[in-house]
Amino acid sequence: MGVFNEKRSLNLRVWHWLNSIAIIGLIFTCIFRSTWFNKNDNALIIQNKLSEFGLSLTNENAVVIAKLLRSEMWNWHYIFGFILVFLIIFRLFAFLSRSETGILTKIKESKNIHQKGAKIMHLLFYIVTFLVCLTGVLLYFRDDLNLAKSFVGFMKDMHKQSFFFYLFFIATHLFGVIVAETTTDKGLISEMFNGGK
């Protein structure tokens, strides 16, 4: 038996896969927002097309239309975001109620440097995800909470920077799982589906 093989509860497995879907959904909506649904690029396309028909539109109005085009897609960002909020609250409750071993305990009980590194990355994941959820909820309700514009700008920057952490986390997580699966922990991937022995 390898260092990562262990029995995994149904709660943990369901949480893991729902969490994966939510984060991947959030990443893709961010990518779409800054590429195909970029408000400035689409505003320019709208203005150019209208000019072919002999019509004109100010840049501000074209941006308003471009934002409307992406609003349905951006609603999915909010849906995935609130799913992630629910999932992180559920996970924190599992740690606090001690139905799951705390991450600090898992770090202390690590059997080697690879396992310790993986557990530390998971701790960073929980910290960043908590901050992403907190800033996301505050940004979503910023008008209702009457938050200062400078504070909103700070939160937006912090929220956006998480994108790079998640790309790094996903890449290292997949690499680590593949290395473990092909060396010391055969069956690790299937355990995240069937729970392990």
C-alpha positions in Angstrom: 0.0 0.0 0.0 1.3 3.4 -0.9 1.4 6.6 1.1 -1.7 8.1 -0.5 -3.9 5.0 -0.5 -6.6 5.2 2.1 -10.3 4.7 2.5 -12.2 7.7 1.3 -15.7 8.6 2.6 -18.5 9.1 0.2 -18.8 12.7 1.5 -15.2 13.4 0.6 -15.5 11.8 -2.9 -18.7 13.6 -3.8 -17.2 16.9 -2.4 -14.0 16.3 -4.5 -15.8 15.9 -7.8 -18.4 18.6 -7.3 -15.5 20.9 -6.2 -13.6 20.0 -9.4 -16.6 20.8 -11.6 -17.2 24.1 -9.8 -13.6 25.3 -10.1 -13.3 24.2 -13.7 -16.6 26.0 -14.5 -15.2 29.1 -12.8 -12.0 28.9 -14.7 -13.7 28.5 -18.1 -16.1 31.4 -17.5 -13.1 33.6 -16.6 -11.3 32.5 -19.8 -14.4 33.1 -21.9 -14.9 36.5 -20.3 -11.4 37.6 -21.2 -11.4 36.1 -24.7 -14.5 35.4 -26.8 -16.7 37.6 -24.6 -14.3 40.4 -24.0 -16.5 43.5 -23.8 -14.0 45.8 -25.5 -13.3 43.5 -28.4 -17.0 42.7 -28.9 -17.9 46.4 -28.7 -15.5 47.1 -31.5 -17.0 44.3 -33.6 -20.5 45.7 -33.0 -19.4 49.2 -33.9 -17.7 48.0 -37.1 -20.6 45.9 -38.2 -23.1 48.7 -37.6 -20.9 51.1 -39.6 -21.2 48.7 -42.6 -25.0 49.2 -42.4 -24.5 53.0 -42.2 -25.2 53.2 -38.5 -23.1 54.5 -35.7 -22.9 53.7 -32.0 -20.8 55.3 -29.3 -18.1 53.1 -27.6 -20.0 53.3 -24.3 -23.2 52.0 -25.8 -21.4 49.3 -27.8 -19.8 48.1 -24.5 -23.3 48.0 -22.9 -24.5 45.7 -25.7 -21.3 43.6 -25.5 -21.9 43.1 -21.7 -25.5 42.0 -22.5 -24.1 39.3 -24.9 -22.0 37.8 -22.1 -24.4 38.2 -19.2 -25.9 34.7 -19.5 -22.5 33.2 -19.6 -21.4 35.3 -16.6 -24.5 34.1 -14.7 -22.9 30.6 -14.8 -19.9 32.1 -13.1 -22.1 33.1 -10.2 -23.8 29.7 -10.1 -20.5 27.9 -10.0 -19.3 30.4 -7.4 -22.2 29.8 -5.1 -21.7 26.1 -5.5 -18.1 26.5 -4.4 -19.2 28.6 -1.4 -21.5 25.9 -0.3 -18.8 23.2 -0.8 -16.1 25.1 1.2 -18.6 25.7 4.0 -19.5 22.0 4.0 -15.7 21.1 4.1 -14.9 23.5 6.9 -17.9 22.1 8.9 -16.5 18.6 8.3 -13.1 19.7 9.7 -14.6 21.6 12.6 -17.0 18.8 13.6 -14.0 16.4 13.3 -15.9 14.1 10.9 -12.8 14.6 8.7 -9.2 14.7 10.0 -8.0 18.3 10.0 -5.5 19.3 7.4 -2.8 20.4 9.9 -3.0 16.9 11.5 -2.6 15.4 8.1 0.5 17.5 7.4 2.0 16.4 10.8 1.2 12.7 10.1 2.7 12.8 6.6 5.0 9.8 5.9 7.4 11.5 3.4 8.2 14.8 1.7 5.9 14.0 -1.3 2.9 13.4 1.0 3.8 16.5 3.1 4.1 18.7 0.0 0.7 17.4 -1.2 -1.0 18.2 2.1 0.6 21.6 2.3 -0.7 22.3 -1.3 -4.2 21.2 0.0 -3.9 23.6 2.9 -3.1 26.5 0.5 -6.0 25.3 -1.7 -8.4 25.7 1.3 -7.0 29.1 2.2 -7.2 30.5 -1.3 -10.7 28.9 -1.9 -11.9 30.5 1.3 -10.6 33.9 0.2 -12.1 33.4 -3.3 -15.4 32.6 -1.8 -15.3 35.5 0.6 -14.3 38.1 -2.0 -16.7 36.6 -4.6 -19.7 36.9 -2.2 -18.7 40.5 -1.2 -18.3 41.4 -4.9 -21.7 39.9 -5.8 -23.4 41.9 -3.0 -21.2 45.0 -3.2 -24.1 47.3 -4.1 -26.3 46.0 -1.3 -23.4 46.3 1.2 -22.5 49.8 -0.1 -18.8 48.9 -0.2 -16.2 51.6 -1.0 -14.9 51.6 -4.6 -11.3 51.3 -3.5 -12.1 48.2 -1.4 -14.1 46.7 -4.3 -11.1 47.2 -6.6 -8.8 45.5 -4.1 -11.1 42.6 -3.8 -11.5 42.3 -7.6 -7.7 42.1 -7.9 -7.4 39.5 -5.2 -10.3 37.5 -6.7 -8.7 37.6 -10.2 -5.3 36.5 -9.0 -6.7 33.2 -7.7 -7.1 32.1 -11.3 -3.3 31.6 -11.5 -3.2 29.7 -8.2 -5.9 27.3 -9.5 -4.1 26.7 -12.8 -0.9 25.9 -10.8 -2.8 23.7 -8.3 -4.6 21.7 -11.0 -1.4 21.1 -12.9 0.6 20.0 -9.8 -2.4 18.0 -8.5 -2.7 16.1 -11.8 1.0 15.6 -12.0 1.2 14.3 -8.4 -1.7 12.0 -8.9 -0.2 10.5 -12.1 3.2 10.0 -10.5 1.6 8.4 -7.4 -0.7 6.2 -9.5 2.2 5.0 -11.7 4.7 4.4 -8.9 3.8 3.8 -5.3 0.0 4.2 -5.1 -1.6 2.1 -7.9 -5.4 2.4 -7.7 -5.3 5.9 -6.2 -7.5 7.3 -9.0 -10.1 4.6 -8.7 -10.3 5.2 -4.9 -11.7 8.7 -5.6 -14.6 6.9 -7.3 -15.1 3.7 -5.3 -13.8 4.8 -1.9 -10.9 2.4 -1.5 -10.4 -0.6 0.7 
